[in-house]
């Protein structure tokens, strides 16, 4: 007795499963040391952010303004508030990460104090107001005791891109400016430049 063939519908399903399995690609994840430098695209990355912040803050704290402030204030550490860093480049840059790297470098230096940003102060003020309503008298934090900043740090990030064929040069310029809040006197202008040469090889199957 002749055998029946595989039902058409079942055959299509089996073929689809085989094709899907053949086309699927396995994913491999490797954990890396966050300090390892890996440039895949050549664009601004986490290493650029951290290194630029650390180098610029080291330069900032080595300049005469900090000694002059200590002399005027009777030895008190200057208080700095991070302002806005504008991304004027041609690519997406995580400015928030860069500002965090700047704050970390300032605080870890031990040479300045850093106060909360405007957004962070809003949260803290709400918390203090809530404490006056709900916290015990022994633990409630007083109002009107915030430390006023002496200086504000603002900046910009710019890029210039030169490209021809499979070759590209990206030039980054980061400018930071530390300004005395009371007098508007510019205490420190800092600048850091990065230039990257990127080549795109021919595709090899």
N, C-alpha and C positions, 0 to 999 in steps of 0.2 A: 504494500500500500504506500503510495508516494507521500513523503513528508510535506507537511504544510510549511510554507514560507513564514518568515517572521512578519508579524503584522506591521503594516506601514507606519502606523503611529508610533509603535514601540521602537522601530528602527530609527525614526527621526530623533526620538528622545535620547537613544544610546549615542547616536552620532553627535548630538549637541553636547552631551556630557563629555565625550572624548575630546571634542574640539575645545571646550572650555578648559579642560585639564591641560591640554597642550599649550594653550595660549597664556595660562596663568603664570605669574612670575613670583618667585619666593622673595620675601623681604628679610633683609638682614640688618640688625641694629647693633652698632658698636658704641659702647660708652667711651667718651674721651675725657681727658683732663681739660677742664675749662681754660687752662692757661696755654694750651697747645694752639699754635697759629695755623689756621687752615683757610686759605683763600680759594674758594670755588669760583666765584663770579668776578672777583677783583674789586667789588664794591665795598663801601664802608661796612665794617663788621664789628663784633664785640671786642676784638683785640685792638682795633683802631681806637674805639671809644675809651677803653681802659688806659691804654698807653698815652694817648693824647691828654687825657685828664690828669694822669699822674705826673707827666712831664711838665705840663703847663702850671700846675699847682706848685710843684717843686720850684719852678722858676719864680712864680709869684711870691712865695714865702722867702725867697733869697734876696729880695729887693729892699731898698732903704725904707720904703713906706712903713713896714712893720716895726722897725726900730724907732722911727720917728713917732709912730703912734704910742708905743710903749713909754717913750720919754714924756709925751704930752699928757698921758693918762695916769702917770704914776705907777707904771708897771702892769696895768691891766691889759689882758689879752684883747685884741680887736674882735668885734663880733661881726660876722659876715652873714648876709642872707643871699641865697642863690636866686637870681632873677630869671628872666626869659632868655633862652638860647634859641635863636631863629634858624630854621633850616631853609637857607636860600639856595640850596643845591638843586641839581637836576634829578636827584634820586630820593627815594624814601630813606630817611634816617631816623632811628628811634632816639629822638632828642631826650626823652624822659630817662632812658638808660644812661645817656651821656651826663645828664645833670646829676644822677645818682652817683656816678663814678667821681664826679667833681666833689660832691658833698663828702663822699667817703675819704677821698684824698685829703680834704681840708681837715676833717675831724681827726683822722688818724695821725695827722702831723703833730697834733698837740700844741700848735703855735697860734691857733685861732679858735674861737667858738662859733658855732653855726646855729642859727635860729630857724624855726620852722617857716615854711613857705606860707603864702596867703591862704591856700587851700587847707593846709595842715593846721594853721592857727584857727581857722573856722571850726574845725572839729574839736580842738582843744578847748575853745571858748564854750562850746556847747556842753562839753563834759564838765567844765567848772561850774557852769550855771546849773547843771543837773545835780552836782554835788551840794550846792547850796540848798537845794530842795530836799535831797534825800540822804546825804552822807552825815555821819555823826560829827559833832563839833570838833572832836579830836583829830579827825582825818580830813576834814574839808579843806580844800586849797583856796587861798585868798585870791580875790580879784585884783586887777590892776598891778600885778607884780611881774608882767612880762619884761624880758630883756629887750631893749631897743637896739636894733642893728646899727653899727657904725658905717658899714660899707655894703654895697650891693654889687653882685657879680653878674654881668650880662654878656651876651655874645652872639656870634653868627657863625654858620658853617656854609661855605661856598665851594662850588666845584667848577672846573673848566675841563671839558672833554675834547680831545683831539683824536680823530679816528680816520683811518684809511685802510681799505681792504679788510684783512683779518687782524689788523693791529690797532690797538687803542691805548692812549695815555690818559689817565684820570688824575687831575691835580686837585687836591683838597687844601683849603685854607680855613683854619679855625682861628677866629679872633675873639678874645675875651677881654673885658674891660671892668676893672674894679674902681668904683666911684665912691667918694665920701658922701654919704647921704645928707649930712648937715650942710656941707659947703659946695657940693657938686664938683669938687676938685677930683680930677682923674688921678687915682693913686698908682695904678699899674695897668699898662696896656700889654697884653700878651698875644703872641701869634705862633701858630704851629702849622707847618706845611708837610703834606704827604704827597708823593707822586708815585703812581703805579703804572707799570707797563704790562699790558695784557695782549697775548697773542692767541688767535683761534686757529688751531690746526685743521687740516682737511678731515672730513668725516671718513672713518674707516669702518666698514661693516664687520 
